[in-house]
Amino acid sequence: MRGRRILALSLAFMSVATAIGAAGFVAYPFYTDWQAGRTQGTLRSTFASDSHKEAYRTGRIADAEPLTRIIIPAMKTDTIVVEGTSNKALNTGAGHYPNTPLPGEPGNVAIAGHRTTYGKPFANLEILKPGDKVYLETPFAKHTYEVISPFAGHQNPWVVAANDWSVAEQVTDSILTLTTCHPRGTDRQRLVARAKLVETKELT
């Protein structure tokens, strides 16, 4: 009798623990979205400040500090991209790969963004198609990039291995590379989209 009671209590405890774990799993993305939303509010204020403009002009943007605003109408994305791809940086939503050019500069500007958590700015990266526009706004200019047609024998967007960093390699053309995790909710691979610079407008 006592053994049955202990077994029943154990099963009840396991059921409660499982339920709590499941609730935490479901709640986690919502928590990260809330956290990123709060951080984005602060980043937007900093991005609009005179001190940030001076820091950008002198190249003093530190890790996880605002670098550019990315707007992708087709994806309904409008978020502040910070410098770096550290955990701290990417927990804001999207980060600029260190050692790649700044928006509008010659070369391959590379940006990574979350697909399922922390505001998920690149949640729908797979829907991009040739001709879609991507805007990168800095304190001094607004750069328009256009998603290019499939190239080099693959689609655009396309999937690469998680450790394939060749997508961020430098080139002579002015291009933009966007990356996110794939499949959705995992980091086994990377989904990549490529665009080219088509226009730059100086901001007054």
Backbone bond lengths (Angstrom), bond angles and torsions (degrees), N, CA, C in turn:
res aa  C-N    CA-C-N  psi(-1)  N-CA   C-N-CA  omega(-1)  CA-C   N-CA-C  phi
1 M - - - 1.474 - - 1.527 110.78 -
2 R 1.355 113.59 -44.82 1.451 118.01 179.53 1.529 110.68 -63.79
3 G 1.342 116.14 -38.53 1.458 120.39 179.85 1.520 111.43 -62.41
4 R 1.328 116.00 -39.88 1.466 119.79 178.71 1.518 111.04 -65.24
5 R 1.337 115.92 -38.55 1.466 120.40 179.42 1.535 110.54 -63.66
6 I 1.343 115.15 -43.96 1.466 119.50 179.28 1.528 110.46 -63.87
7 L 1.346 115.79 -41.41 1.460 119.90 178.91 1.527 110.94 -62.82
8 A 1.332 116.18 -42.31 1.469 120.32 179.75 1.521 110.99 -63.45
9 L 1.359 115.20 -42.37 1.468 118.94 178.71 1.526 111.05 -64.64
10 S 1.330 116.27 -39.01 1.463 120.92 179.76 1.526 110.83 -64.06
11 L 1.322 115.25 -44.04 1.461 119.73 179.37 1.525 110.85 -64.48
12 A 1.336 116.00 -39.57 1.461 119.51 178.93 1.516 110.74 -64.47
13 F 1.338 115.55 -42.08 1.472 120.18 179.00 1.528 110.37 -62.27
14 M 1.339 115.65 -43.84 1.470 119.94 179.81 1.526 111.10 -62.66
15 S 1.329 116.46 -38.79 1.465 120.59 179.58 1.519 111.22 -64.42
16 V 1.353 115.58 -43.29 1.461 120.10 178.95 1.519 110.42 -65.01
17 A 1.340 116.75 -43.80 1.466 120.70 -179.89 1.520 111.00 -62.39
18 T 1.335 116.23 -41.42 1.464 120.37 178.54 1.519 110.84 -63.68
19 A 1.329 116.15 -42.34 1.461 120.57 179.86 1.523 111.38 -63.54
20 I 1.343 115.62 -41.81 1.464 119.81 178.81 1.519 110.23 -64.59
21 G 1.341 115.81 -42.94 1.463 119.91 179.05 1.516 112.02 -61.98
22 A 1.334 116.15 -42.68 1.463 120.72 179.40 1.518 111.10 -64.74
23 A 1.335 116.34 -40.64 1.472 120.02 179.14 1.520 110.55 -64.08
24 G 1.354 115.18 -40.12 1.460 118.85 178.33 1.509 111.76 -64.46
25 F 1.329 116.28 -40.03 1.470 121.23 178.91 1.518 111.06 -61.59
26 V 1.319 116.53 -41.86 1.466 121.30 -179.94 1.525 110.87 -70.98
27 A 1.347 116.13 -38.44 1.464 120.20 -175.16 1.521 113.04 -76.55
28 Y 1.333 117.23 -24.70 1.466 120.55 -174.24 1.527 113.82 -55.49
29 P 1.350 119.90 -49.37 1.468 118.64 179.18 1.530 113.32 -59.67
30 F 1.325 116.70 -37.43 1.460 119.90 178.56 1.524 110.99 -65.05
31 Y 1.333 115.51 -39.34 1.467 119.48 178.71 1.521 110.73 -64.53
32 T 1.338 117.07 -44.22 1.464 119.18 -179.14 1.528 111.26 -66.57
33 D 1.326 116.56 -36.01 1.477 119.57 176.75 1.524 110.41 -63.29
34 W 1.322 116.45 -42.74 1.472 121.09 178.20 1.518 110.32 -62.83
35 Q 1.331 115.99 -44.35 1.453 120.79 -179.82 1.530 111.03 -62.41
36 A 1.327 116.81 -45.71 1.461 120.62 179.53 1.526 111.09 -65.17
37 G 1.341 116.55 -35.90 1.463 119.99 178.53 1.517 111.70 -61.94
38 R 1.325 116.42 -42.54 1.468 120.41 177.37 1.527 110.34 -63.56
39 T 1.327 115.90 -44.53 1.462 120.12 -179.34 1.520 111.01 -64.10
40 Q 1.339 116.64 -39.96 1.455 120.00 179.65 1.524 111.42 -61.52
41 G 1.319 117.60 -35.93 1.460 120.01 177.72 1.514 111.44 -60.99
42 T 1.328 116.04 -43.07 1.465 120.65 177.62 1.519 111.14 -66.39
43 L 1.335 116.38 -42.40 1.462 120.97 -179.83 1.528 111.55 -61.84
44 R 1.327 117.10 -39.31 1.463 120.23 179.98 1.531 110.80 -64.75
45 S 1.323 116.51 -39.10 1.467 119.60 177.88 1.528 110.45 -64.99
46 T 1.316 116.00 -43.81 1.466 120.27 178.66 1.520 111.01 -64.40
47 F 1.326 115.96 -42.28 1.468 121.27 -178.22 1.527 111.53 -59.23
48 A 1.333 116.94 -33.04 1.462 121.46 -177.82 1.518 113.13 -86.72
49 S 1.316 117.68 -2.02 1.464 120.59 -174.30 1.526 112.71 -84.20
50 D 1.325 116.09 156.43 1.465 121.73 177.01 1.525 111.11 -65.77
51 S 1.339 116.77 -34.64 1.463 120.03 -179.36 1.526 111.04 -64.63
52 H 1.346 116.42 -36.83 1.466 119.23 177.68 1.518 110.87 -68.92
53 K 1.312 116.49 -39.20 1.459 120.04 178.35 1.526 110.51 -59.04
54 E 1.312 116.47 -41.67 1.460 120.72 179.33 1.533 110.49 -68.72
55 A 1.333 116.89 -40.52 1.462 120.62 179.05 1.528 110.83 -63.08
56 Y 1.316 116.62 -39.79 1.469 120.48 178.37 1.520 110.23 -65.92
57 R 1.326 115.96 -43.70 1.469 120.77 -178.04 1.516 111.33 -61.36
58 T 1.331 117.24 -36.04 1.455 121.29 -176.80 1.527 113.14 -97.38
59 G 1.329 117.05 5.34 1.451 120.60 177.45 1.511 114.21 68.86
60 R 1.315 118.06 36.91 1.465 122.23 -177.79 1.529 111.78 -113.64
61 I 1.327 117.42 41.25 1.462 120.97 177.19 1.527 108.44 -88.16
62 A 1.317 116.88 115.43 1.463 121.76 -177.67 1.527 110.86 -86.09
63 D 1.336 115.83 170.75 1.456 121.70 178.74 1.526 110.89 -55.85
64 A 1.332 115.18 134.15 1.468 124.06 178.03 1.528 113.59 71.63
65 E 1.327 118.19 10.42 1.464 121.19 174.00 1.529 109.31 -96.04
66 P 1.334 117.95 151.15 1.470 120.52 -175.18 1.520 112.90 -61.93
67 L 1.343 115.24 135.21 1.468 120.43 -180.00 1.515 111.65 -116.11
68 T 1.333 116.67 -48.42 1.459 120.52 -176.40 1.526 109.69 -152.77
69 R 1.300 116.04 159.64 1.458 121.87 174.34 1.524 107.61 -103.53
70 I 1.335 117.20 127.34 1.453 120.94 179.19 1.527 109.66 -108.40
71 I 1.322 114.77 131.18 1.462 121.74 179.30 1.529 107.74 -126.60
72 I 1.336 116.10 122.44 1.462 121.25 178.12 1.523 107.43 -127.12
73 P 1.331 118.42 93.56 1.468 120.96 -175.21 1.525 114.00 -54.54
74 A 1.322 118.27 -40.05 1.464 120.62 -177.25 1.515 112.20 -62.24
75 M 1.337 116.89 -27.88 1.456 122.15 -179.10 1.522 112.70 -103.20
76 K 1.327 116.72 -0.92 1.469 121.69 -174.82 1.538 111.15 56.72
77 T 1.319 115.38 38.00 1.464 121.90 179.54 1.514 110.00 -99.36
78 D 1.312 116.70 131.20 1.459 123.10 175.15 1.525 106.32 -150.85
79 T 1.317 116.66 98.70 1.460 120.09 -173.43 1.520 111.35 -146.15
80 I 1.308 116.00 157.55 1.458 121.47 175.33 1.526 108.61 -86.75
81 V 1.317 115.48 127.25 1.461 122.23 176.94 1.524 108.12 -94.98
82 V 1.314 116.81 131.09 1.457 120.41 179.43 1.523 110.10 -98.48
83 E 1.325 115.71 168.88 1.462 120.39 176.12 1.527 109.61 -79.64
84 G 1.336 115.88 134.54 1.454 120.99 174.19 1.510 114.98 99.52
85 T 1.322 114.93 162.58 1.469 121.50 178.14 1.534 110.80 -126.13
86 S 1.324 116.45 25.10 1.464 120.43 173.74 1.529 108.83 -68.76
87 N 1.332 116.60 168.27 1.466 119.57 176.64 1.523 110.88 -58.31
88 K 1.317 116.26 -42.03 1.467 120.30 179.48 1.521 110.64 -60.29
89 A 1.332 116.15 -42.13 1.465 120.09 -178.87 1.525 111.02 -68.14
90 L 1.329 116.75 -49.40 1.463 119.58 -175.35 1.520 112.73 -71.30
91 N 1.323 117.76 -18.50 1.462 119.79 175.86 1.528 112.23 -70.03
92 T 1.325 117.10 -7.17 1.466 120.52 172.71 1.524 111.19 -87.43
93 G 1.332 117.58 -12.31 1.459 121.62 179.17 1.503 113.48 128.61
94 A 1.350 117.36 -53.89 1.460 120.85 -176.79 1.522 110.08 -149.55
95 G 1.344 115.79 145.42 1.454 119.99 -177.85 1.514 112.72 -137.00
96 H 1.318 115.51 149.37 1.465 123.58 179.16 1.523 109.45 -87.02
97 Y 1.339 116.53 127.50 1.457 120.25 178.55 1.527 109.68 -60.89
98 P 1.341 117.74 123.32 1.470 119.80 176.63 1.525 110.44 -58.84
99 N 1.300 115.67 150.84 1.463 122.44 177.81 1.521 113.99 69.09
100 T 1.337 117.10 13.19 1.462 119.10 168.27 1.531 107.09 -108.13
101 P 1.337 117.53 158.71 1.466 119.94 -174.29 1.516 113.33 -60.35
102 L 1.319 114.79 162.47 1.456 121.44 172.62 1.526 109.11 -78.99
103 P 1.328 117.72 159.07 1.467 120.52 178.89 1.520 111.97 -50.15
104 G 1.337 115.18 133.82 1.457 121.16 177.46 1.501 114.70 87.96
105 E 1.330 117.48 -15.89 1.459 120.18 -179.49 1.523 110.69 -80.38
106 P 1.336 117.47 156.15 1.473 120.25 175.35 1.524 110.57 -61.70
107 G 1.318 115.41 144.97 1.458 120.09 179.84 1.519 111.79 113.35
108 N 1.322 114.70 -166.05 1.461 122.24 -173.81 1.528 110.52 -105.13
109 V 1.324 116.76 99.29 1.464 122.18 175.05 1.531 107.02 -76.80
110 A 1.330 117.90 121.70 1.464 120.90 -176.00 1.525 111.16 -118.81
111 I 1.321 115.26 133.34 1.461 122.09 -178.24 1.529 109.41 -133.92
112 A 1.333 116.45 132.33 1.463 122.81 176.34 1.519 109.42 -107.58
113 G 1.327 116.29 143.85 1.460 119.72 179.25 1.517 112.06 -145.69
114 H 1.328 115.98 152.68 1.463 120.83 178.54 1.524 110.95 -71.06
115 R 1.338 114.08 150.59 1.460 120.76 -179.45 1.526 113.08 -108.86
116 T 1.353 116.74 -24.97 1.470 118.72 -176.15 1.521 113.84 -131.38
117 T 1.324 119.35 -11.19 1.459 121.64 -178.69 1.520 109.94 -136.89
118 Y 1.331 116.47 176.72 1.466 123.23 176.83 1.536 112.40 50.09
119 G 1.320 114.63 50.60 1.453 120.43 178.01 1.503 114.52 84.14
120 K 1.337 117.08 -12.45 1.474 125.16 177.65 1.538 113.88 37.25
121 P 1.352 117.77 58.26 1.465 119.65 -178.88 1.526 114.25 -63.55
122 F 1.358 117.00 -24.82 1.470 120.45 -179.92 1.525 111.19 -108.48
123 A 1.323 116.77 29.76 1.465 121.41 -177.33 1.515 112.55 -56.16
124 N 1.337 116.54 -36.80 1.468 120.44 -173.83 1.527 112.26 -114.78
125 L 1.312 116.23 34.21 1.466 119.63 -177.55 1.527 112.30 -57.09
126 E 1.335 115.60 -29.68 1.473 119.35 -176.71 1.523 113.42 -67.14
127 I 1.343 118.84 -16.40 1.471 120.03 -177.07 1.521 112.58 -85.24
128 L 1.328 117.88 -8.74 1.462 119.15 -179.36 1.527 110.32 -61.58
129 K 1.333 114.96 144.88 1.461 120.31 179.60 1.523 108.87 -139.31
130 P 1.339 116.91 161.22 1.462 119.97 -178.89 1.525 111.73 -52.18
131 G 1.317 115.08 133.76 1.460 120.93 179.66 1.513 113.85 99.30
132 D 1.345 118.08 -19.58 1.470 120.52 177.33 1.526 109.46 -63.53
133 K 1.318 115.45 143.68 1.463 121.02 -177.24 1.528 111.67 -97.11
134 V 1.324 114.26 145.37 1.469 122.57 172.50 1.521 106.35 -129.69
135 Y 1.330 116.12 125.39 1.469 120.59 -177.96 1.529 109.79 -109.10
136 L 1.327 115.23 131.14 1.454 121.70 173.44 1.521 107.78 -116.20
137 E 1.316 115.21 116.62 1.460 121.04 -177.29 1.522 109.54 -108.73
138 T 1.326 115.52 129.25 1.464 121.90 176.09 1.526 107.69 -115.50
139 P 1.334 118.11 177.02 1.468 118.57 177.86 1.524 113.52 -62.74
140 F 1.343 116.95 -14.51 1.461 119.16 -173.58 1.518 114.86 -118.51
141 A 1.339 118.38 -15.95 1.467 119.41 -175.55 1.522 111.05 -159.92
142 K 1.339 114.41 160.58 1.463 121.37 172.96 1.519 107.40 -118.10
143 H 1.333 115.45 119.82 1.455 121.96 -175.81 1.527 109.34 -106.53
144 T 1.310 115.09 130.35 1.460 120.57 179.78 1.525 109.68 -105.01
145 Y 1.322 115.49 123.19 1.463 122.20 175.23 1.522 108.56 -111.77
146 E 1.319 115.77 151.16 1.459 121.15 -179.40 1.524 109.62 -126.41
147 V 1.335 116.00 128.43 1.460 120.77 179.88 1.521 109.14 -60.96
148 I 1.336 116.02 131.09 1.461 120.49 -175.59 1.528 111.15 -92.09
149 S 1.328 115.28 168.16 1.461 121.18 178.76 1.522 110.21 -71.35
150 P 1.345 117.49 162.71 1.459 120.27 175.52 1.529 111.07 -51.60
151 F 1.317 117.28 145.20 1.460 120.68 -176.38 1.521 110.04 -149.12
152 A 1.316 116.22 163.93 1.473 123.24 176.81 1.523 112.65 53.55
153 G 1.336 116.34 31.82 1.455 119.97 174.81 1.511 116.32 80.27
154 H 1.352 117.65 11.85 1.460 118.96 176.92 1.519 110.23 -136.16
155 Q 1.307 116.00 170.92 1.454 121.51 -179.71 1.531 110.02 -76.95
156 N 1.305 116.42 176.18 1.460 122.72 173.83 1.520 107.81 -145.40
157 P 1.347 117.78 106.82 1.464 130.61 7.34 1.535 112.98 -68.37
158 W 1.378 114.19 161.96 1.451 120.66 178.43 1.526 109.53 -144.35
159 V 1.335 115.46 167.67 1.458 121.74 -175.32 1.527 110.14 -109.01
160 V 1.341 116.22 137.13 1.455 121.96 176.16 1.528 108.86 -129.67
161 A 1.326 115.78 170.81 1.459 120.21 176.49 1.523 109.97 -67.26
162 A 1.318 115.94 154.23 1.466 120.51 -177.49 1.520 112.33 -61.47
163 N 1.324 117.02 -28.46 1.469 120.48 -178.67 1.535 112.95 -100.85
164 D 1.320 116.78 15.72 1.464 120.61 178.53 1.528 109.33 -88.60
165 W 1.332 115.40 96.98 1.459 120.18 -178.08 1.520 112.38 -92.05
166 S 1.334 116.85 4.76 1.467 119.07 -178.68 1.520 112.09 -63.81
167 V 1.346 116.78 -22.05 1.465 119.73 -178.63 1.520 111.46 -66.99
168 A 1.351 116.90 -17.46 1.468 120.87 179.27 1.532 111.87 -102.46
169 E 1.326 116.57 6.52 1.460 119.73 179.44 1.519 110.56 -65.69
170 Q 1.306 115.09 153.23 1.459 120.22 -175.57 1.525 112.78 -83.97
171 V 1.309 114.64 145.81 1.461 123.60 178.83 1.525 107.62 -134.15
172 T 1.322 116.51 174.22 1.465 119.42 179.95 1.518 112.35 -86.75
173 D 1.342 116.98 -24.11 1.465 120.27 179.47 1.528 110.39 -74.51
174 S 1.333 115.97 161.94 1.469 121.51 176.41 1.522 108.29 -93.86
175 I 1.332 115.62 101.14 1.456 120.47 -176.44 1.527 110.43 -129.26
176 L 1.328 114.90 169.81 1.461 123.07 178.48 1.515 108.22 -130.71
177 T 1.322 117.25 131.53 1.455 122.71 177.33 1.519 109.21 -119.39
178 L 1.332 116.15 126.15 1.463 122.58 177.78 1.520 108.41 -111.38
179 T 1.332 117.53 134.01 1.460 120.73 -179.60 1.526 110.62 -131.20
180 T 1.332 114.75 151.25 1.459 121.18 176.07 1.517 108.87 -155.85
181 C 1.318 117.34 170.17 1.458 121.41 -177.48 1.530 111.67 -73.13
182 H 1.337 115.16 152.53 1.461 121.98 179.69 1.528 108.65 -153.53
183 P 1.332 118.42 143.14 1.464 127.87 -10.00 1.533 112.21 -63.46
184 R 1.301 115.40 168.76 1.454 120.83 -177.59 1.540 110.80 -53.85
185 G 1.332 115.06 127.65 1.452 120.17 178.76 1.512 114.50 89.30
186 T 1.343 117.75 0.25 1.465 121.28 178.09 1.532 108.54 -133.22
187 D 1.348 115.05 169.97 1.457 118.91 175.69 1.529 110.82 -123.12
188 R 1.340 115.89 29.65 1.461 120.23 -178.77 1.522 111.89 -67.93
189 Q 1.344 115.95 -32.48 1.464 120.81 -179.54 1.529 108.59 -137.17
190 R 1.314 114.69 -176.25 1.463 119.68 179.42 1.533 109.06 -132.27
191 L 1.338 116.10 133.17 1.461 122.05 174.87 1.521 107.86 -96.33
192 V 1.329 116.19 133.21 1.464 121.24 -172.07 1.525 110.41 -128.41
193 A 1.331 116.14 140.27 1.467 121.74 173.84 1.526 108.28 -129.37
194 R 1.323 116.48 144.24 1.458 121.68 -176.10 1.543 109.97 -125.08
195 A 1.327 115.70 136.85 1.463 122.31 178.21 1.527 108.96 -136.24
196 K 1.326 115.97 162.43 1.466 120.59 178.82 1.522 109.96 -119.70
197 L 1.320 115.98 150.57 1.465 121.35 178.55 1.518 109.75 -73.14
198 V 1.335 117.13 126.18 1.467 120.50 -179.57 1.528 112.62 -118.56
199 E 1.340 117.64 -18.39 1.476 118.89 -178.30 1.528 110.49 -161.85
200 T 1.308 114.82 144.59 1.456 121.85 173.28 1.520 109.77 -131.55
201 K 1.335 116.20 127.32 1.456 121.18 178.08 1.520 108.62 -118.36
202 E 1.318 116.03 122.89 1.444 119.62 178.02 1.528 109.58 -71.32
203 L 1.333 116.39 142.43 1.451 121.51 178.41 1.523 108.98 -99.39
204 T 1.298 116.08 138.05 1.475 119.76 -178.81 1.524 110.37 -93.70
